[in-house]
Amino acid sequence: MKVTQREYRVESLCYVIRSAAVEDTYQLSNVRRQIDGETEFLDREKGEAVLDDAMFKQIILQDTESPTNLFLVAEVNNKIVGYARCEGNQLKRFLHKVTFGVGVLRDYWGYGIGSSLLKSSIIWADRNNVKKIALFVSETNTKAISLYQNHGFEVEGILKKDKRLSKDQYVNTIVMGRVQTE
């Protein structure tokens, strides 16, 4: 699905949250690869599970057509600096929920871009009868956990020693969910 573009201003930074477009594939591929190398909060290390332009094009086209998917980008001066995606499931027993994921380039942390992507996703979900948004977050990502809790997400479980970091340390993954109130 698509959403209406919205502009934000934080301090001296102006950014736009909008639906991903086919023209974004090259930038998205590069941004995703860069984000993967900037933090251990995400599942992939830099260079793993790379999505090329053709793969991103397929995802964007699928998400644009699907009533249960949403793909958003955050843009500063025509440069993509982050993205968020809600992915639904076509199985009837899971049509009511989506899984949320987000990534923002490190240079743009602290401007509320992740929060804006999350809020836009929640608004979309509430307007489209999505009853539940689920997500997975590393226990070490305390800022993200706090952000999610401030937007109505609750801890639903913990996956112990779920992720092995590059330093041979193990971290738990927290399963969180936000259920739409009637």
Residue frames as a rotation matrix with the C-alpha (Angstrom) as fourth column:
MET 1
0.576 0.817 0.000 0.00
0.817 -0.576 0.000 0.00
0.000 0.000 -1.000 0.00
LYS 2
-0.398 -0.646 0.651 0.95
0.599 -0.721 -0.349 3.62
0.695 0.251 0.674 -0.28
VAL 3
0.187 0.395 -0.899 0.70
0.910 -0.416 0.006 6.45
-0.371 -0.819 -0.437 2.23
THR 4
0.879 0.134 0.457 0.60
0.302 -0.899 -0.318 10.21
0.369 0.418 -0.830 1.84
GLN 5
-0.115 -0.991 0.075 4.01
0.682 -0.133 -0.719 11.84
0.722 -0.032 0.691 1.98
ARG 6
0.912 0.379 -0.156 4.70
0.363 -0.572 0.735 13.84
0.189 -0.727 -0.660 5.12
GLU 7
0.105 -0.893 0.439 7.44
0.177 -0.417 -0.891 16.35
0.979 0.171 0.115 5.91
TYR 8
0.787 0.023 -0.617 9.17
0.616 0.044 0.787 16.71
0.045 -0.999 0.021 9.28
ARG 9
0.269 -0.748 0.607 11.60
-0.118 -0.651 -0.749 19.29
0.956 0.130 -0.264 10.67
VAL 10
0.870 -0.140 -0.474 13.83
0.494 0.268 0.827 18.54
0.011 -0.953 0.302 13.66
GLU 11
0.126 -0.792 -0.597 16.40
0.372 -0.520 0.769 21.16
-0.920 -0.319 0.229 14.60
SER 12
-0.148 -0.234 -0.961 17.99
-0.674 -0.687 0.272 22.08
-0.724 0.688 -0.056 11.26
LEU 13
-0.954 -0.236 0.182 17.13
-0.064 0.759 0.648 18.78
-0.292 0.607 -0.739 9.55
CYS 14
0.005 0.954 -0.299 14.16
-0.881 -0.137 -0.453 18.48
-0.473 0.266 0.840 7.22
TYR 15
-0.949 -0.293 0.115 13.10
-0.213 0.866 0.452 15.01
-0.232 0.405 -0.884 6.12
VAL 16
-0.108 0.906 -0.410 10.23
-0.982 -0.031 0.189 13.34
0.158 0.423 0.892 4.33
ILE 17
-0.663 0.077 0.745 8.51
-0.148 0.962 -0.230 10.03
-0.734 -0.263 -0.626 5.08
ARG 18
0.048 0.653 -0.756 6.91
-0.975 -0.134 -0.177 8.53
-0.217 0.745 0.630 1.99
SER 19
0.790 0.263 0.554 6.10
-0.132 0.955 -0.265 5.24
-0.598 0.137 0.789 0.33
ALA 20
-0.335 -0.920 0.201 9.00
-0.047 0.230 0.972 3.52
-0.941 0.316 -0.120 -1.39
ALA 21
0.699 0.475 -0.535 9.03
-0.532 -0.155 -0.832 3.79
-0.478 0.866 0.145 -5.18
VAL 22
0.853 -0.354 0.384 10.69
0.496 0.780 -0.382 1.67
-0.165 0.517 0.840 -7.87
GLU 23
0.635 -0.617 0.466 13.10
-0.005 -0.606 -0.796 4.55
0.773 0.503 -0.387 -8.50
ASP 24
0.593 -0.354 0.723 14.48
-0.802 -0.344 0.489 4.02
0.075 -0.870 -0.488 -4.96
THR 25
0.989 -0.064 -0.136 15.94
0.074 0.995 0.072 0.57
0.130 -0.081 0.988 -5.58
TYR 26
0.256 -0.965 0.054 19.58
0.373 0.047 -0.927 1.60
0.892 0.257 0.372 -6.08
GLN 27
-0.210 -0.307 0.928 19.62
-0.628 -0.685 -0.369 3.86
0.749 -0.661 -0.049 -3.02
LEU 28
0.669 0.543 0.507 17.79
-0.735 0.386 0.558 1.29
0.108 -0.746 0.657 -0.88
SER 29
0.821 -0.421 -0.385 20.28
0.316 0.898 -0.307 -1.41
0.475 0.130 0.870 -1.76
ASN 30
-0.153 -0.948 0.279 23.18
0.241 -0.310 -0.920 0.82
0.959 -0.073 0.275 -0.72
VAL 31
-0.072 0.197 0.978 21.48
-0.807 -0.588 0.059 2.18
0.587 -0.784 0.201 2.42
ARG 32
0.896 0.439 0.062 20.56
-0.399 0.738 0.544 -1.30
0.193 -0.513 0.837 3.65
ARG 33
0.513 -0.788 -0.340 24.12
0.547 0.605 -0.579 -2.52
0.662 0.111 0.741 3.12
GLN 34
-0.342 -0.657 0.671 25.51
-0.102 -0.684 -0.722 0.52
0.934 -0.315 0.167 4.97
ILE 35
0.291 0.540 0.790 23.08
-0.860 -0.215 0.463 0.20
0.420 -0.814 0.402 7.90
ASP 36
0.922 0.057 -0.383 23.98
0.041 0.969 0.244 -3.47
0.386 -0.241 0.891 8.29
GLY 37
0.119 -0.975 -0.190 27.60
0.666 0.220 -0.713 -2.44
0.737 -0.041 0.675 8.83
GLU 38
-0.283 -0.222 0.933 26.87
-0.259 -0.919 -0.298 0.36
0.923 -0.326 0.203 11.27
THR 39
-0.086 0.353 0.932 25.24
-0.993 -0.110 -0.049 -1.52
0.085 -0.929 0.360 14.13
GLU 40
-0.946 -0.190 -0.264 24.95
-0.158 0.978 -0.137 -4.92
0.284 -0.088 -0.955 15.74
PHE 41
-0.527 0.820 0.224 21.29
-0.526 -0.107 -0.844 -4.27
-0.667 -0.563 0.488 16.53
LEU 42
0.328 0.658 -0.677 20.18
-0.940 0.156 -0.304 -5.75
-0.094 0.736 0.670 13.21
ASP 43
0.790 0.102 0.605 20.29
-0.178 0.982 0.066 -9.40
-0.587 -0.160 0.794 12.17
ARG 44
0.844 -0.426 0.325 22.73
0.498 0.401 -0.769 -9.11
0.197 0.811 0.551 9.29
GLU 45
0.098 -0.876 -0.472 26.40
0.384 -0.404 0.830 -8.23
-0.918 -0.263 0.296 9.16
LYS 46
0.243 -0.052 -0.969 27.60
-0.690 -0.711 -0.135 -6.01
-0.682 0.701 -0.208 6.33
GLY 47
-0.531 -0.458 -0.713 27.54
-0.847 0.296 0.441 -7.93
0.009 0.838 -0.545 3.07
GLU 48
-0.909 0.270 0.317 25.13
0.187 0.945 -0.270 -10.65
-0.372 -0.186 -0.909 4.20
ALA 49
-0.174 0.938 0.299 21.81
0.858 0.294 -0.421 -11.30
-0.483 0.183 -0.857 2.46
VAL 50
-0.784 -0.200 -0.588 22.35
-0.055 -0.921 0.387 -8.37
-0.618 0.336 0.711 0.09
LEU 51
0.287 0.881 0.375 19.31
0.636 0.117 -0.762 -7.26
-0.716 0.458 -0.527 -1.86
ASP 52
-0.796 -0.569 0.206 20.13
0.512 -0.453 0.730 -5.87
-0.322 0.687 0.652 -5.30
ASP 53
-0.802 0.458 -0.383 18.09
-0.530 -0.842 0.102 -3.42
-0.276 0.285 0.918 -7.35
ALA 54
-0.535 0.611 -0.583 15.97
-0.378 0.444 0.812 -6.14
0.755 0.655 -0.007 -8.95
MET 55
-0.541 0.314 -0.780 15.11
0.710 0.668 -0.223 -7.69
0.451 -0.675 -0.584 -5.59
PHE 56
-0.774 0.253 -0.581 14.14
0.268 -0.701 -0.662 -4.31
-0.574 -0.667 0.475 -4.12
LYS 57
-0.762 0.523 -0.381 12.04
-0.633 -0.479 0.609 -3.58
0.136 0.705 0.696 -7.20
GLN 58
-0.472 0.581 -0.663 10.14
0.151 0.794 0.589 -6.83
0.868 0.178 -0.463 -6.70
ILE 59
-0.583 0.219 -0.783 9.57
0.812 0.126 -0.569 -6.08
-0.027 -0.967 -0.252 -2.99
ILE 60
-0.845 0.241 -0.477 8.40
-0.129 -0.958 -0.257 -2.52
-0.519 -0.155 0.841 -3.68
LEU 61
-0.650 0.632 -0.422 5.99
-0.567 -0.033 0.823 -3.62
0.507 0.774 0.380 -6.41
GLN 62
-0.425 0.469 -0.774 4.64
0.506 0.833 0.226 -6.40
0.750 -0.295 -0.591 -4.18
ASP 63
-0.656 0.125 -0.744 4.25
0.701 -0.263 -0.663 -4.08
-0.279 -0.957 0.085 -1.20
THR 64
-0.893 0.330 -0.304 2.54
-0.394 -0.901 0.179 -1.40
-0.215 0.280 0.936 -3.27
GLU 65
-0.463 0.721 -0.516 -0.05
-0.450 0.311 0.837 -3.90
0.764 0.620 0.181 -4.49
SER 66
-0.440 0.235 -0.867 -0.57
0.579 0.812 -0.074 -5.75
0.687 -0.534 -0.494 -1.23
PRO 67
0.374 0.649 0.662 -3.13
-0.191 -0.645 0.740 -4.43
0.908 -0.403 -0.118 1.27
THR 68
0.967 0.008 -0.254 -1.16
0.233 0.369 0.900 -6.11
0.101 -0.929 0.355 4.07
ASN 69
0.094 -0.992 -0.082 2.29
0.990 0.085 0.112 -4.67
-0.104 -0.092 0.990 3.30
LEU 70
0.996 0.092 0.004 3.82
0.092 -0.993 -0.078 -1.21
-0.004 0.078 -0.997 3.63
PHE 71
0.121 -0.991 0.055 7.29
0.992 0.122 0.017 -0.02
-0.024 0.053 0.998 2.62
LEU 72
0.976 0.201 -0.078 8.32
0.208 -0.974 0.093 3.48
-0.058 -0.107 -0.993 3.73
VAL 73
0.008 -0.991 0.137 11.47
0.899 -0.053 -0.435 5.49
0.438 0.127 0.890 3.18
ALA 74
0.686 0.021 -0.728 12.89
0.422 -0.826 0.374 8.50
-0.593 -0.564 -0.575 5.00
GLU 75
0.274 -0.511 0.815 14.49
0.906 -0.147 -0.397 11.02
0.322 0.847 0.422 2.70
VAL 76
0.437 -0.257 -0.862 16.75
0.338 -0.842 0.422 14.02
-0.834 -0.475 -0.281 3.36
ASN 77
0.074 -0.390 -0.918 17.52
-0.678 -0.695 0.240 16.23
-0.732 0.604 -0.316 0.34
ASN 78
0.606 0.328 -0.725 16.48
-0.781 0.418 -0.464 13.45
0.150 0.847 0.509 -2.06
LYS 79
-0.479 -0.778 -0.406 18.79
-0.561 0.627 -0.540 10.97
0.675 -0.031 -0.737 -0.28
ILE 80
0.624 0.682 -0.383 17.26
-0.168 0.595 0.786 7.93
0.763 -0.426 0.486 1.41
VAL 81
-0.377 -0.757 0.534 18.52
-0.684 -0.162 -0.712 7.75
0.625 -0.633 -0.456 5.00
GLY 82
-0.801 0.153 0.579 16.18
-0.392 0.598 -0.700 5.13
-0.453 -0.787 -0.419 6.44
TYR 83
-0.461 0.682 -0.567 13.31
-0.517 0.313 0.797 2.80
0.721 0.661 0.208 5.79
ALA 84
-0.596 0.362 0.717 10.60
-0.558 0.455 -0.693 0.80
-0.577 -0.814 -0.069 7.52
ARG 85
-0.607 0.405 -0.684 8.57
-0.508 0.464 0.725 -2.12
0.611 0.788 -0.076 6.36
CYS 86
-0.212 0.637 0.741 5.42
-0.719 0.412 -0.560 -3.84
-0.662 -0.652 0.370 7.55
GLU 87
-0.719 -0.068 -0.691 5.03
-0.579 0.609 0.542 -7.28
0.384 0.790 -0.477 6.07
GLY 88
0.123 0.867 0.483 1.79
-0.940 0.258 -0.223 -9.16
-0.317 -0.426 0.847 6.29
ASN 89
-0.874 -0.280 0.397 0.98
-0.203 0.953 0.224 -12.79
-0.441 0.115 -0.890 5.70
GLN 90
-0.517 0.690 -0.507 -1.55
-0.764 -0.103 0.638 -14.21
0.387 0.717 0.580 3.27
LEU 91
-0.760 0.280 -0.587 -2.54
0.398 0.914 -0.080 -17.11
0.513 -0.295 -0.806 5.51
LYS 92
0.089 0.927 0.365 -6.08
0.136 -0.375 0.917 -16.49
0.987 -0.032 -0.159 6.78
ARG 93
0.617 0.164 -0.770 -5.12
0.737 0.224 0.638 -17.06
0.277 -0.961 0.018 10.41
PHE 94
-0.175 -0.784 -0.596 -2.51
0.849 -0.427 0.312 -14.30
-0.499 -0.452 0.740 10.19
LEU 95
-0.089 0.193 0.977 -4.23
0.816 -0.548 0.183 -11.71
0.570 0.814 -0.108 7.99
HIS 96
0.840 0.541 -0.029 -4.80
0.437 -0.645 0.626 -9.52
0.320 -0.539 -0.779 11.04
LYS 97
0.721 -0.608 -0.333 -1.11
0.125 -0.358 0.925 -8.85
-0.682 -0.709 -0.182 11.75
VAL 98
0.805 -0.587 0.089 2.13
-0.033 -0.194 -0.980 -7.55
0.593 0.786 -0.176 10.27
THR 99
0.456 -0.777 -0.434 5.78
0.839 0.212 0.502 -7.74
-0.298 -0.593 0.748 11.24
PHE 100
0.995 -0.075 0.061 7.59
-0.061 -0.975 -0.213 -4.40
0.076 0.208 -0.975 11.51
GLY 101
0.255 -0.964 -0.074 11.25
0.923 0.219 0.316 -3.66
-0.288 -0.149 0.946 10.78
VAL 102
0.998 0.055 0.011 13.17
0.056 -0.976 -0.208 -0.38
-0.001 0.208 -0.978 10.60
GLY 103
0.152 -0.987 -0.046 16.64
0.957 0.136 0.257 0.91
-0.248 -0.083 0.965 9.81
VAL 104
0.997 0.068 0.030 18.16
0.073 -0.977 -0.199 4.41
0.016 0.201 -0.980 9.86
LEU 105
0.303 -0.942 0.141 21.68
0.441 0.007 -0.897 5.45
0.845 0.334 0.418 8.90
ARG 106
0.076 -0.354 -0.932 23.80
0.997 0.039 0.067 6.20
0.013 -0.935 0.355 11.99
ASP 107
-0.864 -0.469 0.181 24.47
0.478 -0.878 0.007 9.80
0.156 0.093 0.983 10.87
TYR 108
-0.480 0.775 0.411 20.73
-0.309 -0.588 0.747 10.43
0.821 0.232 0.522 11.15
TRP 109
-0.125 0.386 -0.914 20.10
0.832 0.542 0.115 8.89
0.540 -0.746 -0.389 14.57
GLY 110
-0.593 -0.096 -0.800 18.64
0.715 -0.521 -0.467 11.32
-0.371 -0.848 0.378 17.11
TYR 111
-0.954 0.264 -0.142 16.37
-0.299 -0.854 0.426 13.23
-0.009 0.449 0.894 14.72
GLY 112
-0.301 0.898 0.321 13.26
-0.455 0.161 -0.876 11.16
-0.838 -0.409 0.360 15.35
ILE 113
-0.391 0.131 -0.911 13.35
-0.905 0.123 0.406 9.49
0.165 0.984 0.071 11.93
GLY 114
-0.908 0.044 -0.417 12.85
0.073 0.996 -0.056 6.00
0.413 -0.081 -0.907 13.36
SER 115
-0.696 0.677 -0.239 10.03
0.258 -0.075 -0.963 7.33
-0.670 -0.732 -0.123 15.52
SER 116
-0.254 0.597 -0.761 8.36
-0.765 -0.605 -0.220 8.99
-0.592 0.526 0.611 12.51
LEU 117
-0.617 -0.007 -0.787 8.65
-0.608 0.640 0.471 5.80
0.500 0.769 -0.399 10.47
LEU 118
-0.921 0.282 -0.268 7.10
0.386 0.758 -0.527 3.86
0.055 -0.589 -0.807 13.36
LYS 119
-0.516 0.760 -0.395 4.26
-0.078 -0.501 -0.862 6.38
-0.853 -0.414 0.317 13.85
SER 120
-0.329 0.362 -0.872 3.49
-0.933 -0.268 0.240 6.37
-0.147 0.893 0.426 10.12
SER 121
-0.784 -0.013 -0.621 3.37
-0.214 0.944 0.250 2.57
0.583 0.329 -0.743 10.19
ILE 122
-0.839 0.500 -0.215 1.06
0.411 0.323 -0.852 2.54
-0.356 -0.803 -0.477 13.20
ILE 123
-0.356 0.724 -0.591 -1.30
-0.537 -0.676 -0.505 5.06
-0.765 0.137 0.629 11.59
TRP 124
-0.453 0.134 -0.881 -1.37
-0.830 0.296 0.472 2.97
0.324 0.946 -0.022 8.41
ALA 125
-0.909 0.061 -0.412 -2.01
0.149 0.971 -0.187 -0.22
0.388 -0.231 -0.892 10.41
ASP 126
-0.706 0.668 -0.235 -4.83
0.207 -0.123 -0.971 1.33
-0.677 -0.734 -0.052 12.44
ARG 127
-0.233 0.614 -0.754 -6.50
-0.775 -0.586 -0.237 2.69
-0.587 0.529 0.612 9.29
ASN 128
-0.224 0.057 -0.973 -6.24
-0.849 0.479 0.223 -0.65
0.479 0.876 -0.059 7.51
ASN 129
0.689 0.699 0.191 -7.69
-0.687 0.548 0.477 -2.91
0.229 -0.460 0.858 10.19
VAL 130
-0.077 -0.771 -0.632 -4.33
-0.016 0.635 -0.773 -4.42
0.997 -0.050 -0.061 11.17
LYS 131
0.840 0.542 0.028 -4.99
-0.070 0.057 0.996 -5.71
0.538 -0.838 0.086 14.66
LYS 132
0.802 -0.596 -0.037 -1.39
0.213 0.227 0.950 -6.49
-0.558 -0.770 0.309 15.62
ILE 133
0.651 -0.752 -0.102 2.09
-0.473 -0.297 -0.829 -5.23
0.594 0.588 -0.549 14.81
ALA 134
0.908 -0.418 0.000 4.87
0.294 0.638 0.712 -7.59
-0.298 -0.646 0.702 15.89
LEU 135
0.633 -0.774 0.017 8.61
-0.497 -0.422 -0.758 -6.93
0.594 0.471 -0.652 15.97
PHE 136
0.720 -0.546 -0.427 11.88
0.681 0.673 0.288 -8.35
0.131 -0.498 0.857 17.19
VAL 137
0.686 -0.494 0.534 14.53
-0.390 -0.869 -0.303 -6.19
0.614 -0.001 -0.789 18.90
SER 138
-0.097 -0.816 -0.570 17.92
0.416 0.487 -0.768 -6.93
0.904 -0.311 0.292 20.45
GLU 139
0.629 0.354 -0.692 17.87
0.756 -0.071 0.651 -6.58
0.182 -0.932 -0.313 24.22
THR 140
-0.294 -0.843 -0.450 20.87
0.864 -0.436 0.252 -4.25
-0.408 -0.315 0.857 23.94
ASN 141
-0.685 0.123 0.718 18.89
0.437 -0.718 0.541 -1.76
0.583 0.685 0.438 21.84
THR 142
-0.512 0.454 -0.729 17.40
0.797 -0.065 -0.600 -0.02
-0.320 -0.889 -0.328 24.86
LYS 143
-0.779 0.233 -0.582 16.48
-0.293 -0.956 0.009 3.18
-0.554 0.177 0.813 22.98
ALA 144
-0.712 0.534 -0.457 14.41
-0.409 0.214 0.887 1.21
0.571 0.818 0.066 20.48
ILE 145
-0.565 0.505 -0.653 12.74
0.700 0.712 -0.054 -0.81
0.438 -0.487 -0.756 23.23
SER 146
-0.618 0.297 -0.728 11.78
0.441 -0.636 -0.633 2.41
-0.652 -0.712 0.262 25.02
LEU 147
-0.808 0.310 -0.501 10.48
-0.566 -0.645 0.514 3.91
-0.164 0.699 0.696 21.77
TYR 148
-0.647 0.574 -0.502 8.34
0.002 0.660 0.751 0.85
0.762 0.485 -0.428 21.10
GLN 149
-0.523 0.449 -0.724 6.97
0.851 0.314 -0.421 0.82
0.038 -0.837 -0.546 24.64
ASN 150
-0.716 0.217 -0.663 6.10
0.049 -0.932 -0.358 4.52
-0.696 -0.289 0.657 24.35
HIS 151
-0.610 0.505 -0.610 4.01
-0.786 -0.288 0.547 3.62
0.100 0.814 0.573 21.28
GLY 152
0.291 0.904 0.314 2.01
-0.948 0.316 -0.033 0.87
-0.129 -0.288 0.949 22.94
PHE 153
0.206 -0.280 -0.938 4.20
-0.379 0.861 -0.341 -2.17
0.902 0.425 0.071 22.30
GLU 154
0.607 0.002 0.795 4.54
-0.771 0.244 0.588 -4.74
-0.192 -0.970 0.149 25.05
VAL 155
-0.582 -0.807 -0.101 7.13
-0.812 0.582 0.029 -7.43
0.035 0.099 -0.994 25.63
GLU 156
0.559 0.806 -0.195 5.60
-0.811 0.580 0.076 -10.75
0.174 0.115 0.978 24.63
GLY 157
0.961 -0.261 0.087 8.62
0.229 0.934 0.273 -12.96
-0.153 -0.243 0.958 25.08
ILE 158
0.369 -0.917 -0.155 12.37
-0.828 -0.400 0.393 -13.37
-0.422 -0.017 -0.906 25.05
LEU 159
0.935 -0.227 -0.272 14.40
0.014 0.791 -0.611 -15.54
0.354 0.567 0.743 22.71
LYS 160
0.759 -0.638 0.131 17.42
-0.262 -0.116 0.958 -16.45
-0.597 -0.761 -0.255 24.82
LYS 161
-0.232 -0.967 0.102 20.90
-0.104 0.129 0.986 -16.34
-0.967 0.218 -0.130 23.29
ASP 162
0.632 0.689 0.354 19.15
0.297 0.207 -0.932 -15.72
-0.715 0.695 -0.073 19.99
LYS 163
0.943 -0.309 0.122 21.88
-0.019 -0.418 -0.908 -13.78
0.332 0.855 -0.400 18.23
ARG 164
0.411 -0.891 -0.195 25.64
0.787 0.239 0.568 -14.25
-0.460 -0.387 0.799 18.20
LEU 165
0.919 -0.115 -0.377 27.46
-0.211 -0.951 -0.225 -10.97
-0.333 0.286 -0.899 17.74
SER 166
0.706 -0.688 -0.166 30.75
-0.131 0.104 -0.986 -10.58
0.696 0.718 -0.017 15.91
LYS 167
-0.122 -0.766 0.630 32.57
-0.864 -0.230 -0.448 -10.47
0.488 -0.600 -0.634 19.26
ASP 168
-0.507 0.017 -0.862 31.31
0.091 0.995 -0.034 -13.99
0.857 -0.095 -0.506 20.05
GLN 169
-0.914 0.375 0.153 28.85
-0.247 -0.216 -0.944 -12.59
-0.321 -0.901 0.291 22.56
TYR 170
-0.608 0.792 0.059 25.27
0.670 0.471 0.573 -13.79
0.426 0.388 -0.817 22.65
VAL 171
-0.907 0.415 0.067 22.29
-0.397 -0.794 -0.461 -11.49
-0.138 -0.445 0.885 23.13
ASN 172
-0.486 0.839 0.245 18.64
0.595 0.523 -0.610 -12.14
-0.640 -0.151 -0.753 23.69
THR 173
-0.870 0.374 0.320 15.99
0.078 -0.536 0.841 -11.00
0.486 0.757 0.437 21.25
ILE 174
-0.713 0.688 -0.135 12.88
0.018 -0.174 -0.985 -9.41
-0.701 -0.705 0.112 22.69
VAL 175
-0.658 0.634 0.407 9.59
0.651 0.207 0.730 -10.17
0.379 0.745 -0.549 20.95
MET 176
-0.787 0.409 -0.462 7.23
0.021 -0.731 -0.683 -7.20
-0.616 -0.547 0.567 21.17
GLY 177
-0.563 0.664 0.491 3.72
0.770 0.207 0.603 -6.59
0.299 0.718 -0.628 19.95
ARG 178
-0.875 0.432 -0.218 1.18
-0.309 -0.846 -0.434 -3.81
-0.372 -0.313 0.874 19.74
VAL 179
-0.597 0.763 0.248 -2.44
0.801 0.581 0.143 -4.89
-0.035 0.284 -0.958 19.62
GLN 180
-0.752 0.394 0.529 -4.93
-0.072 -0.846 0.529 -2.38
0.656 0.359 0.664 18.26
THR 181
-0.838 0.526 -0.145 -7.42
0.208 0.063 -0.976 -1.40
-0.504 -0.848 -0.162 20.93
GLU 182
-0.407 0.787 0.464 -11.04
0.887 0.219 0.406 -1.55
0.218 0.577 -0.787 19.87
